[in-house]
């Protein structure tokens, strides 16, 4: 009896066929999406080119709003925007960052007004103090948040602030004074002095704090008030001294309000130094 010689059929052709069939099905699914995306992209580029080249969207005016003194021309120059620019091509985020990088500007809001206008609203930093940096002759301007923005004008009448504490040297970093608490104290001191009737005609010329945390407040006419960090309570002592100060304030060099009995020193003779009882 003859045995039939059976040969085993190879499965390779079936695998290849199935693989190419899968590829074909994938192509049929993806190809329309790819074609559609390409058409959309080319159409978008065409429309974009048309819009950016259209005179209808050329910038004709820039509206500026500020709480300070920067002129419109300076604001536009800082922003890098010029009349004739395409309004749609202006990168609002980048222009805003450019404006806020200027040390005089605290906050900027840029708005596109179609078809051909831009609005820029900025909040300028307000000059609060002149600052003499520790160990330097340079005098800078500082705002209420402690930001330093450029040399002080020689004719400025802002009070000069100096921090003589040991840590004072390290508090002026990254173009900002870091002691927020001290800034709040200075703000409060200035407000309280401004409200005091006997000082109405005298501007603060300097504010200094030394290593003992003594705060010196220099007024016009060479008169000085010395307080501590408890200045709010200490300045209340001026109520009882008002009649004397109204009459003879010009004769005093300073009043030290840090003690229970106010220490006073006359300008003419140091021997007249004494204590004024409230």
RODO-2510 file (C-alpha; in nm, 4 decimals, decimal comma):
residues 278
     n   res          X          Y          Z
     1     x     0,0000     0,0000     0,0000
     2     x     0,1431     0,3329    -0,1091
     3     x     0,1507     0,6172     0,1325
     4     x     0,0339     0,9548     0,0031
     5     x     0,3015     1,2148     0,0290
     6     x     0,1238     1,5206     0,1783
     7     x     0,2978     1,8540     0,1708
     8     x     0,2150     2,1256     0,4289
     9     x     0,0927     2,4478     0,2703
    10     x     0,2841     2,7616     0,3697
    11     x     0,0907     3,0318     0,5612
    12     x     0,3287     3,3105     0,4477
    13     x     0,1216     3,4251     0,1450
    14     x    -0,1870     3,4534     0,3682
    15     x     0,0063     3,6680     0,6236
    16     x     0,1439     3,9030     0,3578
    17     x    -0,1974     3,9398     0,2030
    18     x    -0,3544     4,0186     0,5374
    19     x    -0,0807     4,2723     0,6191
    20     x    -0,1212     4,4630     0,2926
    21     x    -0,4955     4,4472     0,3310
    22     x    -0,4655     4,6141     0,6716
    23     x    -0,2376     4,8843     0,5295
    24     x    -0,4852     4,9492     0,2499
    25     x    -0,7733     4,9863     0,4928
    26     x    -0,5693     5,2271     0,7085
    27     x    -0,4790     5,4343     0,4032
    28     x    -0,8442     5,4486     0,2969
    29     x    -0,9368     5,5820     0,6420
    30     x    -0,6469     5,8288     0,6869
    31     x    -0,6058     5,9591     0,3324
    32     x    -0,9251     6,1664     0,3240
    33     x    -0,8328     6,3269     0,6580
    34     x    -0,4808     6,4069     0,5345
    35     x    -0,6130     6,5558     0,2128
    36     x    -0,8714     6,7585     0,4055
    37     x    -0,6048     6,8866     0,6485
    38     x    -0,3770     6,9830     0,3595
    39     x    -0,6576     7,1690     0,1830
    40     x    -0,7509     7,3463     0,5076
    41     x    -0,3872     7,4427     0,5766
    42     x    -0,3303     7,5785     0,2288
    43     x    -0,6605     7,7657     0,2405
    44     x    -0,5715     7,9103     0,5808
    45     x    -0,2312     8,0222     0,4598
    46     x    -0,3894     8,1841     0,1573
    47     x    -0,6499     8,3670     0,3638
    48     x    -0,3870     8,4647     0,6213
    49     x    -0,1607     8,6065     0,3520
    50     x    -0,4522     8,7955     0,2023
    51     x    -0,5607     8,9417     0,5379
    52     x    -0,2078     9,0410     0,6412
    53     x    -0,1550     9,2150     0,3084
    54     x    -0,4915     9,3902     0,3093
    55     x    -0,4771     9,7654     0,3731
    56     x    -0,8130     9,7309     0,5493
    57     x    -0,6273     9,5969     0,8574
    58     x    -0,3429     9,8489     0,8606
    59     x    -0,3106    10,0298     1,1932
    60     x    -0,4383    10,3880     1,1738
    61     x    -0,4551    10,4846     1,5431
    62     x    -0,3291    10,3783     1,8857
    63     x    -0,5407    10,4783     2,1874
    64     x    -0,3431    10,5029     2,5113
    65     x    -0,4726    10,5288     2,8664
    66     x    -0,2342    10,5872     3,1572
    67     x    -0,2507    10,6915     3,5202
    68     x     0,0849    10,8642     3,4950
    69     x     0,2841    11,1006     3,2778
    70     x     0,4218    10,8846     2,9957
    71     x     0,3143    11,0417     2,6630
    72     x     0,1353    10,8367     2,3978
    73     x     0,4367    10,8495     2,1665
    74     x     0,6625    10,7003     2,4343
    75     x     0,4133    10,4221     2,5110
    76     x     0,3861    10,3290     2,1424
    77     x     0,7647    10,3356     2,1102
    78     x     0,8079    10,1037     2,4087
    79     x     0,5430     9,8707     2,2657
    80     x     0,7177     9,8640     1,9288
    81     x     0,3952     9,9470     1,7428
    82     x     0,3840    10,1840     1,4475
    83     x     0,1059    10,3197     1,2323
    84     x     0,0768    10,1076     0,9199
    85     x     0,1430     9,7797     1,1016
    86     x    -0,1081     9,5052     1,0319
    87     x    -0,3444     9,4841     1,3307
    88     x    -0,3889     9,1073     1,2889
    89     x    -0,0117     9,0507     1,2915
    90     x     0,0428     9,2220     1,6279
    91     x     0,1283     8,9650     1,8964
    92     x    -0,0690     9,0954     2,1947
    93     x     0,1126     8,8765     2,4477
    94     x     0,4604     8,9727     2,3297
    95     x     0,3772     9,3446     2,3172
    96     x     0,2314     9,3267     2,6694
    97     x     0,5498     9,1632     2,7983
    98     x     0,7585     9,4292     2,6260
    99     x     0,5590     9,7070     2,7920
   100     x     0,5763     9,5499     3,1384
   101     x     0,9522     9,5033     3,1033
   102     x     0,9880     9,8814     3,1197
   103     x     1,0672     9,9707     3,4842
   104     x     0,8241    10,2634     3,4753
   105     x     0,5255    10,0418     3,3895
   106     x     0,3600     9,8194     3,6469
   107     x     0,0820     9,6688     3,4349
   108     x    -0,0253     9,6796     3,0696
   109     x    -0,3408     9,5679     2,8892
   110     x    -0,3432     9,5567     2,5097
   111     x    -0,6673     9,5310     2,3096
   112     x    -0,7099     9,4817     1,9360
   113     x    -0,9956     9,6904     1,7937
   114     x    -1,0814     9,5656     1,4466
   115     x    -1,0346     9,6553     1,1780
   116     x    -0,7505     9,9035     1,2275
   117     x    -0,7017    10,0224     1,5866
   118     x    -0,5211     9,9184     1,9054
   119     x    -0,5854    10,0255     2,2642
   120     x    -0,3083    10,0286     2,5254
   121     x    -0,3946    10,0812     2,8925
   122     x    -0,1008    10,1009     3,1327
   123     x    -0,0546    10,1503     3,5029
   124     x     0,2618    10,3445     3,5739
   125     x     0,4660    10,3012     3,8867
   126     x     0,4276    10,5992     4,1190
   127     x     0,7414    10,7624     4,2549
   128     x     0,7364    10,7100     4,6306
   129     x     1,0883    10,7683     4,7621
   130     x     1,4387    10,8405     4,6564
   131     x     1,6734    10,5701     4,7802
   132     x     2,0410    10,5979     4,8601
   133     x     2,1842    10,2501     4,8260
   134     x     2,4097    10,1267     5,1091
   135     x     2,7752    10,1981     5,0374
   136     x     2,7001    10,3890     4,7163
   137     x     2,6505    10,7499     4,6155
   138     x     2,3865    10,6546     4,3607
   139     x     2,0327    10,7767     4,4348
   140     x     1,7464    10,5863     4,2693
   141     x     1,3706    10,6283     4,2599
   142     x     1,1512    10,3653     4,4271
   143     x     0,7766    10,3048     4,4034
   144     x     0,5377    10,1957     4,6789
   145     x     0,6039     9,8280     4,6001
   146     x     0,9792     9,8680     4,6406
   147     x     1,0660     9,8551     4,2694
   148     x     1,3682    10,0647     4,1723
   149     x     1,3413    10,2388     3,8387
   150     x     1,6293    10,4559     3,7409
   151     x     1,8321    10,7458     3,8813
   152     x     1,6474    11,0181     4,0688
   153     x     1,6058    11,3574     3,9075
   154     x     1,8503    11,6058     4,0669
   155     x     1,5586    11,8405     4,1289
   156     x     1,3359    11,5772     4,2892
   157     x     1,1799    11,6692     4,6243
   158     x     1,0899    11,3138     4,7219
   159     x     1,2121    11,2048     5,0669
   160     x     1,5428    11,0174     5,0674
   161     x     1,5327    10,6762     5,2341
   162     x     1,8440    10,5078     5,3760
   163     x     1,8606    10,1691     5,5481
   164     x     2,1669    10,1496     5,7757
   165     x     2,0744     9,8171     5,9357
   166     x     2,3303     9,5349     5,8919
   167     x     2,0904     9,3519     5,6613
   168     x     2,0191     9,6677     5,4616
   169     x     2,2897     9,5885     5,2074
   170     x     2,1166     9,2621     5,1143
   171     x     1,7650     9,4028     5,0888
   172     x     1,8175     9,5726     4,7518
   173     x     1,8224     9,2774     4,5120
   174     x     1,6672     9,2140     4,1705
   175     x     1,5908     9,5867     4,1369
   176     x     1,3572     9,5751     4,4342
   177     x     1,3709     9,6581     4,8037
   178     x     1,2712     9,3360     4,9789
   179     x     1,1552     9,4599     5,3211
   180     x     0,7817     9,4950     5,2587
   181     x     0,7135     9,5617     5,6259
   182     x     0,9474     9,8598     5,6261
   183     x     0,7759     9,9982     5,3177
   184     x     0,4372     9,9781     5,4886
   185     x     0,5813    10,1572     5,7927
   186     x     0,7204    10,4380     5,5770
   187     x     0,3866    10,4740     5,4002
   188     x     0,2074    10,5019     5,7356
   189     x     0,4655    10,7451     5,8766
   190     x     0,4294    10,9738     5,5759
   191     x     0,0502    10,9645     5,6049
   192     x     0,0561    11,0432     5,9783
   193     x     0,3032    11,3298     5,9399
   194     x     0,0949    11,4742     5,6549
   195     x    -0,2151    11,4740     5,8773
   196     x    -0,0406    11,6471     6,1691
   197     x    -0,1463    12,0175     6,1630
   198     x     0,1859    12,1548     6,2907
   199     x     0,3708    11,9906     6,0003
   200     x     0,1371    12,1058     5,7236
   201     x     0,3978    12,3381     5,5738
   202     x     0,6961    12,1071     5,6250
   203     x     0,7777    11,8302     5,3800
   204     x     0,9649    11,5170     5,4816
   205     x     1,3191    11,5377     5,3486
   206     x     1,4577    11,2028     5,4640
   207     x     1,3719    10,8820     5,6483
   208     x     1,6527    10,6723     5,7943
   209     x     1,6592    10,3513     5,9952
   210     x     1,9747    10,2474     6,1798
   211     x     2,1084     9,9305     6,3395
   212     x     1,9177    10,0002     6,6624
   213     x     1,5922    10,0245     6,4597
   214     x     1,5711    10,3939     6,5352
   215     x     1,3731    10,5694     6,2634
   216     x     1,4749    10,9291     6,1911
   217     x     1,2265    11,1525     6,0092
   218     x     1,3854    11,4731     5,8795
   219     x     1,1584    11,7680     5,8007
   220     x     1,2208    12,0971     5,6265
   221     x     1,3944    12,3524     5,8424
   222     x     1,6359    12,1061     5,9984
   223     x     1,3810    11,9578     6,2404
   224     x     1,3939    11,5838     6,3112
   225     x     1,1605    11,3346     6,4796
   226     x     1,2927    11,0062     6,6129
   227     x     1,0659    10,7064     6,6631
   228     x     1,0830    10,3286     6,6842
   229     x     0,8789    10,0591     6,5125
   230     x     0,6026    10,1527     6,7593
   231     x     0,5779    10,4895     6,5843
   232     x     0,1954    10,4933     6,5691
   233     x     0,1709    10,5235     6,9484
   234     x     0,4780    10,7436     6,9807
   235     x     0,3542    11,0035     6,7331
   236     x     0,0433    11,0486     6,9472
   237     x     0,2676    11,2242     7,2001
   238     x     0,2773    11,5216     6,9654
   239     x    -0,0779    11,6138     7,0729
   240     x     0,0422    11,7267     7,4137
   241     x     0,3463    11,9027     7,2661
   242     x     0,1580    12,0910     6,9956
   243     x     0,1348    12,4276     7,1815
   244     x     0,5112    12,4259     7,2458
   245     x     0,5986    12,3180     6,8930
   246     x     0,3697    12,5724     6,7329
   247     x     0,5607    12,8418     6,9200
   248     x     0,9217    12,7205     6,9260
   249     x     0,9586    12,4322     6,6788
   250     x     1,2165    12,6245     6,4798
   251     x     1,4520    12,6230     6,7794
   252     x     1,4573    12,2425     6,8148
   253     x     1,7067    12,0127     6,6453
   254     x     1,5075    11,6988     6,7186
   255     x     1,2418    11,5338     6,9333
   256     x     1,2949    11,1721     7,0361
   257     x     0,9536    11,0158     7,1013
   258     x     1,0778    10,6671     7,1861
   259     x     1,0824    10,7234     7,5618
   260     x     0,8121    10,7915     7,8148
   261     x     0,9494    11,1424     7,8607
   262     x     1,0143    11,2991     7,5237
   263     x     1,3802    11,3876     7,4699
   264     x     1,4283    11,7273     7,3051
   265     x     1,7417    11,8964     7,1812
   266     x     1,7778    12,2627     7,0967
   267     x     1,9659    12,3691     6,7859
   268     x     2,1753    12,6437     6,9410
   269     x     2,3266    12,4775     7,2435
   270     x     2,3679    12,1073     7,3114
   271     x     2,3586    12,1801     7,6845
   272     x     1,9904    12,2628     7,6518
   273     x     1,9193    11,8999     7,5880
   274     x     1,6505    11,7808     7,8253
   275     x     1,3330    11,5864     7,8698
   276     x     0,9897    11,7208     7,8015
   277     x     0,7207    11,5738     8,0169
   278     x     0,3852    11,5119     7,8586
***
